Amino acid sequence: MKKIIITGGSGRFGTILKKQKTNFKLFFPNKKELNIKNFSSIKNYFNKKKPNIVIHLAGLSRPMNVHNKEISKSIDLNIIGTANITKACEQKNIKLIYFSTNYVYPCKKGNYKEHDALLPVNSYAWSKLGGEASVHLYKNSLILRVCMTEKPFVHKEAFSNVVTSFMYHEDVAKILFKLINKFGIINVGGPSLSVFKFVKKDNRFIKKRILKKNEKIGMPKNSSININELKKIIE
């Protein structure tokens, strides 16, 4: 039975992943057991558990503006922390799967393919791309540019003029273990829809809202991704 270490297991997606039935032995270390800012902590935990695969979820995400206000924290967790994980995996030849974001694309025209040009739309996305940089150097790796959200949707309103490729956390968890033998980059998400249309499918009471030009919330107008590669694998 292959052993998989999952960093950031106490986060939103990690909590969902713990409920998923698999044929793998999963480890969800807490921050005291595995501190991604401390290289020795990572090495010690890897030596103890001897994993075949590491799925790297740990990092700083929301609220988006925290990456503008706490730059050092963003760098330490998303860039240096990911580099530490990558170095430790390289030393032991452990397969690394890194959760990045669709926000690394320019997010203007949408339908972005895995090897389209990148231009992160906010500081959060820059920090995730910084993490990607180290993972790219390590060939025994897979980068997942994920577009996902919670179910139920946490807001009472949803934008009707913002297009994305949302997939619920639960649905990403169901397909994740079908991807672990892949390498390179894979976009992970659902069909291109406005946020309102996506949420409306499961919540008929959701209210429609328009994102205005002068609103600065870090939400791009079209962050949709091309998921043809993903479909080939899971269908």
NUROSE-391455 format. One line per 5 residues: for each residue x, y, z of N, C-alpha, C, CB. Coordinates in steps of 0.02 Angstrom, whole numbers, plus 50000, padded with zeros to 5 digits. Glycine has a CB too. Example, Ala and Ser with C-alpha at 12.3 -4.5 7.8 and 13.67 -1.06 7.14 Angstrom:
50660,49716,50390,50615,49775,50390,50660,49835,50390,50565,49776,50452; 50642,49888,50354,50684,49947,50357,50645,50002,50394,50704,49970,50286
This chain:
50042,49940,50000,50000,50000,50000,50044,50063,50000,49952,50000,50062; 50035,50106,49950,50074,50167,49946,50054,50215,50002,50066,50200,49877; 50104,50251,50026,50092,50298,50080,50096,50370,50053,50144,50288,50137; 50047,50410,50072,50042,50479,50049,50038,50526,50108,49980,50488,50003; 50084,50574,50110,50081,50628,50159,50043,50686,50128,50153,50649,50182
49996,50714,50165,49957,50771,50141,49968,50830,50188,49881,50754,50136; 50004,50880,50164,50016,50940,50205,49953,50983,50203,50078,50979,50180; 49943,51022,50256,49884,51066,50258,49819,51028,50266,49881,51107,50195; 49823,50970,50298,49764,50927,50304,49708,50956,50347,49784,50862,50331; 49723,51007,50387,49672,51037,50429,49634,51094,50394,49703,51063,50493
49654,51109,50332,49620,51161,50294,49554,51139,50265,49665,51185,50238; 49522,51183,50228,49455,51170,50201,49454,51107,50157,49430,51229,50161; 49501,51104,50110,49501,51046,50064,49528,50984,50099,49543,51061,50003; 49578,50992,50141,49606,50935,50178,49554,50900,50220,49664,50958,50221; 49510,50939,50250,49456,50911,50292,49410,50866,50250,49415,50967,50325
49397,50887,50188,49356,50847,50143,49394,50785,50122,49336,50889,50080; 49458,50792,50109,49500,50737,50085,49504,50681,50137,49570,50762,50068; 49502,50698,50200,49505,50648,50254,49447,50599,50251,49506,50682,50322; 49391,50620,50223,49332,50578,50219,49332,50533,50157,49269,50622,50218; 49380,50544,50112,49381,50507,50050,49409,50436,50060,49423,50544,49998
49375,50386,50033,49399,50317,50037,49450,50304,49981,49340,50267,50032; 49508,50277,49998,49560,50264,49949,49595,50198,49964,49611,50322,49946; 49636,50176,49917,49678,50117,49928,49747,50136,49952,49682,50077,49863; 49756,50198,49972,49820,50223,49996,49818,50234,50072,49840,50289,49959; 49876,50232,50102,49881,50249,50173,49897,50323,50178,49936,50205,50210
49852,50362,50206,49858,50435,50207,49880,50459,50276,49792,50468,50188; 49925,50509,50275,49948,50542,50337,49932,50616,50331,50025,50530,50349; 49903,50644,50384,49885,50715,50385,49921,50748,50444,49807,50724,50391; 49985,50764,50436,50022,50793,50493,49997,50862,50510,50097,50796,50477; 49997,50878,50576,49981,50947,50596,50044,50989,50591,49952,50948,50668
50038,51053,50607,50094,51100,50599,50153,51084,50646,50070,51171,50612; 50137,51054,50704,50192,51036,50750,50230,50975,50724,50164,51021,50820; 50195,50930,50692,50228,50870,50665,50268,50885,50602,50176,50817,50649; 50242,50929,50560,50276,50948,50499,50267,51023,50487,50249,50907,50438; 50320,51060,50497,50320,51132,50488,50354,51148,50421,50356,51169,50547
50315,51170,50373,50343,51180,50306,50394,51237,50303,50287,51195,50257; 50397,51278,50355,50448,51331,50357,50514,51306,50384,50423,51389,50400; 50514,51244,50411,50574,51216,50442,50595,51153,50404,50560,51201,50517; 50651,51158,50368,50672,51102,50326,50686,51039,50366,50735,51122,50286; 50715,51047,50425,50730,50989,50468,50666,50954,50490,50771,51010,50529
50615,50993,50505,50550,50965,50524,50521,50922,50468,50501,51021,50543; 50527,50946,50407,50502,50908,50349,50541,50843,50341,50507,50951,50285; 50607,50849,50342,50650,50790,50332,50636,50737,50386,50723,50809,50333; 50630,50759,50448,50618,50712,50503,50552,50675,50494,50619,50749,50570; 50501,50711,50474,50435,50679,50464,50437,50631,50405,50381,50732,50454
50471,50651,50351,50478,50607,50293,50516,50544,50312,50513,50644,50235; 50569,50551,50351,50609,50493,50372,50568,50445,50415,50671,50516,50411; 50522,50474,50453,50481,50434,50499,50427,50396,50460,50448,50480,50551; 50394,50429,50413,50337,50398,50379,50356,50364,50313,50285,50451,50365; 50413,50384,50283,50437,50354,50220,50382,50353,50166,50462,50283,50233
50358,50412,50146,50303,50414,50097,50327,50400,50026,50269,50482,50099; 50280,50377,49985,50292,50371,49913,50273,50436,49876,50253,50312,49884; 50224,50471,49906,50196,50531,49874,50183,50584,49927,50131,50514,49834; 50193,50647,49909,50173,50703,49951,50124,50746,49912,50234,50745,49975; 50066,50759,49941,50018,50806,49912,50023,50870,49953,49944,50777,49910
50046,50923,49922,50061,50985,49959,50003,51035,49953,50126,51017,49932; 49963,51038,50006,49907,51085,50010,49923,51145,50055,49845,51050,50036; 49969,51136,50102,49982,51187,50153,50003,51253,50122,50035,51162,50202; 49980,51306,50153,49999,51373,50129,49950,51425,50153,50003,51374,50053; 49959,51485,50128,49916,51542,50147,49871,51558,50088,49958,51604,50167
49805,51559,50100,49759,51574,50044,49716,51634,50059,49715,51513,50030; 49660,51624,50091,49613,51679,50103,49619,51708,50173,49542,51656,50091; 49598,51771,50180,49571,51817,50130,49626,51840,50082,49538,51877,50163; 49607,51855,50020,49655,51872,49968,49700,51930,49988,49618,51889,49904; 49672,51980,50023,49711,52040,50037,49765,52029,50089,49666,52095,50060
49765,51970,50123,49818,51956,50172,49886,51953,50138,49803,51890,50208; 49887,51936,50073,49950,51932,50036,49978,52001,50020,49940,51892,49972; 49937,52052,50023,49960,52121,50016,49982,52149,50083,49905,52165,49986; 49948,52129,50136,49961,52157,50202,50017,52121,50239,49898,52154,50244; 50024,52055,50228,50074,52016,50263,50119,51980,50213,50040,51964,50311
50161,52020,50180,50202,51994,50126,50250,51939,50150,50242,52050,50094; 50280,51950,50208,50328,51901,50234,50295,51833,50246,50360,51926,50299; 50235,51835,50273,50198,51773,50287,50182,51737,50221,50133,51788,50326; 50161,51775,50171,50146,51747,50105,50207,51714,50075,50119,51802,50059; 50264,51748,50079,50327,51721,50052,50348,51659,50090,50382,51774,50054
50348,51663,50157,50371,51608,50198,50331,51544,50187,50367,51627,50272; 50265,51550,50182,50223,51491,50176,50216,51466,50104,50154,51506,50203; 50199,51510,50058,50183,51488,49990,50244,51480,49944,50136,51536,49959; 50296,51518,49957,50355,51513,49913,50410,51473,49947,50381,51584,49895; 50434,51496,50004,50489,51461,50038,50465,51393,50065,50517,51504,50096
50405,51391,50093,50378,51328,50118,50373,51276,50064,50309,51340,50149; 50349,51296,50005,50343,51249,49949,50412,51228,49925,50304,51280,49891; 50460,51275,49923,50528,51258,49904,50559,51207,49952,50573,51321,49901; 50545,51215,50017,50569,51167,50067,50541,51097,50054,50551,51190,50137; 50476,51093,50042,50445,51029,50027,50476,50998,49964,50368,51038,50018
50486,51039,49913,50515,51014,49850,50585,50987,49861,50517,51070,49798; 50626,51023,49899,50695,51000,49912,50695,50934,49950,50734,51053,49951; 50650,50928,49999,50647,50866,50039,50624,50808,49996,50600,50875,50099; 50576,50820,49951,50553,50767,49905,50609,50746,49857,50491,50791,49866; 50646,50794,49833,50701,50780,49786,50754,50737,49818,50732,50845,49760
50769,50750,49881,50821,50711,49916,50802,50638,49923,50833,50741,49984; 50737,50624,49929,50713,50555,49940,50679,50526,49878,50665,50553,49999; 50679,50565,49823,50645,50545,49761,50571,50527,49774,50680,50485,49729; 50537,50571,49811,50467,50563,49827,50425,50602,49776,50451,50587,49899; 50373,50571,49749,50330,50606,49702,50295,50664,49738,50277,50557,49671
50296,50723,49706,50266,50783,49735,50207,50807,49693,50318,50839,49743; 50150,50816,49725,50091,50845,49692,50075,50911,49726,50030,50796,49695; 50078,50965,49688,50070,51032,49715,50005,51063,49693,50129,51077,49694; 49966,51088,49740,49904,51123,49725,49918,51197,49713,49852,51114,49782; 49912,51217,49650,49919,51288,49632,49849,51315,49617,49967,51298,49570
49844,51369,49579,49780,51401,49567,49774,51423,49494,49772,51462,49613; 49712,51426,49470,49700,51451,49402,49713,51526,49397,49627,51436,49381; 49722,51559,49454,49734,51631,49453,49805,51649,49429,49724,51659,49522; 49847,51598,49415,49913,51614,49387,49908,51635,49314,49960,51552,49393; 49850,51622,49282,49838,51644,49212,49816,51717,49212,49785,51600,49177
49820,51751,49154,49801,51822,49152,49728,51836,49170,49813,51849,49083; 49685,51786,49161,49614,51792,49182,49577,51849,49148,49611,51802,49257; 49589,51856,49083,49553,51906,49043,49507,51874,48992,49602,51952,49008; 49533,51827,48953,49493,51796,48899,49465,51728,48919,49535,51789,48837; 49494,51695,48968,49470,51630,48991,49492,51573,48947,49396,51631,48994
49469,51512,48964,49484,51450,48928,49560,51438,48923,49454,51452,48858; 49596,51451,48977,49669,51445,48975,49691,51372,48977,49699,51483,49034; 49738,51356,48932,49768,51289,48930,49831,51288,48974,49785,51268,48858; 49853,51227,48990,49908,51218,49037,49972,51255,49018,49923,51146,49044; 49985,51262,48954,50048,51293,48934,50039,51362,48903,50085,51248,48886
49982,51393,48917,49972,51463,48897,50016,51508,48940,49897,51483,48904; 50026,51569,48916,50067,51617,48953,50035,51632,49021,50075,51682,48912; 50077,51646,49069,50055,51660,49138,50064,51734,49155,50093,51616,49188; 50017,51760,49193,50023,51828,49220,49975,51832,49280,50007,51883,49166; 49999,51814,49340,49955,51812,49398,49916,51877,49408,49995,51797,49461
49853,51869,49430,49808,51926,49434,49810,51961,49502,49738,51904,49420; 49840,51929,49553,49843,51961,49618,49903,51933,49657,49777,51951,49658; 49914,51959,49716,49973,51939,49755,49969,51866,49777,49980,51984,49817; 49908,51843,49792,49900,51772,49808,49926,51728,49751,49826,51756,49824; 49905,51744,49690,49925,51704,49632,50000,51708,49620,49887,51728,49570
50030,51766,49633,50103,51773,49626,50138,51727,49676,50126,51846,49637; 50111,51722,49737,50142,51679,49787,50136,51606,49767,50110,51691,49856; 50081,51587,49737,50072,51518,49715,50117,51503,49655,49999,51505,49697; 50125,51551,49611,50171,51542,49555,50243,51537,49579,50164,51599,49503; 50259,51574,49633,50325,51568,49664,50337,51498,49688,50332,51617,49721
50285,51467,49716,50290,51397,49737,50299,51351,49677,50228,51377,49776; 50262,51365,49623,50267,51325,49562,50339,51325,49536,50220,51352,49508; 50374,51381,49542,50441,51387,49514,50487,51333,49540,50471,51456,49530; 50484,51319,49605,50527,51266,49633,50504,51197,49611,50528,51270,49710; 50438,51187,49608,50412,51121,49589,50430,51105,49516,50336,51119,49598
50429,51156,49473,50448,51146,49403,50518,51118,49395,50443,51213,49364; 50563,51136,49441,50632,51112,49437,50638,51038,49452,50676,51152,49484; 50588,51010,49485,50589,50941,49507,50545,50900,49460,50566,50934,49581; 50575,50855,49422,50538,50819,49369,50488,50768,49396,50587,50785,49324; 50500,50742,49456,50454,50693,49485,50397,50728,49520,50492,50645,49534
50359,50767,49481,50309,50810,49512,50249,50820,49466,50339,50878,49529; 50195,50843,49496,50134,50861,49461,50107,50925,49491,50081,50804,49464; 50094,50974,49449,50063,51037,49470,49990,51037,49449,50102,51098,49441; 49946,51046,49497,49875,51050,49483,49853,51123,49491,49834,51003,49529; 49831,51153,49437,49804,51222,49441,49729,51215,49451,49821,51264,49376
49709,51223,49514,49642,51204,49536,49596,51264,49542,49646,51167,49602; 49534,51254,49521,49481,51305,49529,49424,51272,49567,49457,51333,49459; 49422,51284,49632,49371,51250,49673,49343,51297,49726,49401,51187,49706; 49286,51277,49753,49253,51317,49805,49214,51271,49852,49206,51369,49773; 49191,51300,49908,49155,51261,49958,49083,51247,49936,49154,51298,50024
49056,51192,49963,48985,51176,49955,48956,51164,50024,48975,51114,49908; 48904,51201,50044,48869,51251,50005,48910,51315,49995,48803,51268,50039; 48893,51352,49943,48926,51416,49928,48919,51462,49989,48896,51449,49864; 48974,51494,50009,48974,51530,50073,48941,51599,50070,49045,51537,50096; 48927,51623,50010,48898,51690,50004,48823,51687,49985,48936,51731,49951
48787,51740,50001,48717,51743,49984,48706,51770,49914,48681,51786,50034; 48758,51800,49884,48755,51827,49817,48810,51797,49775,48760,51905,49817; 48799,51796,49708,48850,51769,49662,48852,51813,49600,48835,51695,49644; 48912,51824,49574,48921,51868,49516,48896,51835,49452,48995,51887,49509; 48855,51873,49415,48829,51847,49352,48874,51867,49293,48758,51873,49340
48921,51913,49305,48965,51935,49251,49038,51914,49263,48961,52011,49243; 49048,51866,49306,49114,51838,49319,49114,51764,49299,49135,51846,49395; 49157,51746,49252,49159,51678,49226,49218,51641,49257,49164,51678,49149; 49206,51580,49277,49259,51540,49307,49247,51467,49291,49263,51551,49384; 49285,51422,49321,49278,51349,49309,49273,51313,49376,49338,51322,49268
49230,51337,49419,49223,51309,49486,49205,51235,49485,49170,51347,49524; 49234,51200,49534,49215,51132,49551,49213,51130,49627,49266,51078,49521; 49165,51095,49656,49161,51092,49728,49218,51049,49756,49093,51063,49750; 49239,51065,49818,49292,51028,49851,49281,50953,49848,49298,51050,49923; 49220,50932,49862,49204,50860,49863,49217,50827,49796,49131,50850,49883
49203,50863,49742,49213,50835,49675,49287,50830,49657,49176,50877,49623; 49326,50879,49680,49398,50875,49669,49427,50817,49708,49433,50942,49690; 49404,50807,49769,49428,50751,49810,49414,50684,49777,49395,50753,49880; 49358,50678,49743,49339,50615,49711,49385,50596,49653,49268,50619,49686; 49413,50646,49619,49455,50632,49560,49530,50636,49574,49438,50680,49504
49549,50664,49632,49619,50677,49646,49663,50615,49638,49627,50705,49716; 49641,50558,49665,49683,50499,49666,49687,50465,49598,49657,50450,49717; 49648,50489,49550,49654,50466,49480,49711,50502,49444,49589,50476,49442; 49737,50554,49475,49788,50596,49443,49858,50584,49469,49770,50669,49452; 49865,50545,49522,49930,50544,49557,49987,50514,49517,49922,50505,49620
49972,50475,49464,50026,50447,49424,50046,50492,49365,50005,50379,49398; 50015,50550,49360,50029,50596,49306,50086,50643,49325,49965,50637,49287; 50115,50676,49275,50170,50723,49285,50155,50788,49247,50237,50692,49263; 50192,50840,49263,50185,50903,49226,50133,50949,49258,50166,50889,49155; 50086,50972,49217,50035,51019,49239,49967,50996,49215,50051,51091,49213
49917,50999,49258,49848,50984,49239,49802,51036,49269,49828,50911,49262; 49759,51065,49227,49706,51109,49252,49651,51066,49283,49677,51153,49195; 49627,51085,49342,49574,51048,49375,49517,51095,49392,49600,51013,49440; 49459,51082,49364,49400,51123,49376,49341,51096,49337,49414,51196,49356; 49289,51136,49332,49229,51115,49297,49219,51156,49234,49168,51122,49342
49160,51151,49203,49145,51189,49142,49146,51264,49155,49077,51169,49115; 49158,51303,49103,49159,51376,49108,49087,51402,49117,49191,51408,49045; 49076,51434,49175,49010,51461,49190,49018,51525,49231,48966,51409,49229; 48967,51567,49229,48968,51623,49276,48960,51594,49346,48911,51675,49260; 48986,51630,49395,48980,51607,49464,48906,51597,49483,49014,51657,49513
48864,51642,49460,48792,51637,49475,48762,51573,49447,48755,51698,49447; 48777,51557,49384,48749,51497,49353,48775,51434,49388,48766,51494,49278; 48838,51435,49408,48866,51377,49443,48831,51365,49509,48942,51387,49455; 48822,51418,49548,48791,51411,49614,48717,51396,49609,48802,51475,49656; 48685,51426,49559,48612,51419,49549,48591,51346,49542,48590,51458,49488
48635,51304,49515,48619,51233,49505,48602,51198,49571,48677,51197,49471; 48634,51221,49626,48624,51189,49691,48588,51233,49742,48690,51167,49719; 48581,51297,49725,48551,51344,49772,48505,51392,49733,48605,51383,49811; 48442,51374,49730,48396,51415,49690,48380,51482,49723,48331,51378,49679; 48403,51492,49785,48390,51554,49820,48447,51604,49815,48376,51540,49893
48501,51585,49780,48558,51630,49774,48538,51693,49737,48616,51595,49737; 48563,51749,49760,48546,51813,49728,48600,51833,49678,48539,51869,49782; 48577,51864,49625,48622,51884,49571,48654,51952,49588,48585,51888,49504; 48719,51957,49573,48755,52020,49585,48801,52034,49527,48794,52016,49651; 48812,52097,49512,48857,52119,49459,48922,52144,49490,48825,52175,49415
48979,52120,49465,49043,52147,49486,49056,52211,49448,49101,52095,49475; 49063,52266,49484,49073,52331,49452,49147,52344,49441,49043,52387,49494; 49162,52387,49393,49231,52400,49373,49274,52428,49430,49232,52448,49315; 49243,52468,49473,49281,52501,49526,49289,52458,49589,49248,52566,49545; 49260,52398,49589,49267,52353,49647,49335,52319,49646,49210,52301,49649
49371,52323,49701,49438,52293,49705,49437,52236,49756,49491,52346,49723; 49415,52178,49733,49409,52121,49778,49455,52063,49757,49337,52097,49782; 49495,52075,49705,49541,52023,49682,49508,51968,49641,49575,51993,49741; 49447,51980,49618,49410,51930,49579,49413,51950,49505,49336,51923,49603; 49449,51913,49463,49453,51930,49392,49389,51913,49354,49512,51895,49359
49379,51945,49297,49317,51936,49260,49311,51868,49226,49311,51990,49208; 49367,51840,49203,49363,51774,49169,49424,51733,49185,49355,51783,49093; 49419,51691,49235,49474,51647,49256,49462,51575,49235,49484,51651,49331; 49418,51564,49186,49401,51496,49166,49460,51461,49134,49342,51497,49117; 49462,51395,49142,49518,51356,49117,49494,51301,49070,49557,51324,49176
49538,51282,49025,49525,51226,48979,49538,51161,49016,49568,51232,48914; 49489,51117,49020,49496,51055,49059,49496,50992,49015,49439,51050,49111; 49516,51000,48952,49517,50942,48906,49565,50889,48930,49536,50965,48836; 49623,50908,48955,49671,50858,48980,49643,50819,49040,49737,50893,49000; 49610,50855,49083,49578,50823,49141,49525,50773,49119,49547,50876,49188
49485,50792,49070,49431,50748,49046,49460,50683,49017,49390,50784,48992; 49516,50687,48982,49547,50628,48952,49565,50577,49006,49609,50648,48913; 49583,50602,49065,49606,50558,49119,49548,50527,49157,49651,50596,49166; 49497,50567,49172,49445,50544,49218,49384,50515,49183,49423,50600,49261; 49378,50525,49118,49318,50499,49083,49332,50431,49053,49296,50548,49029
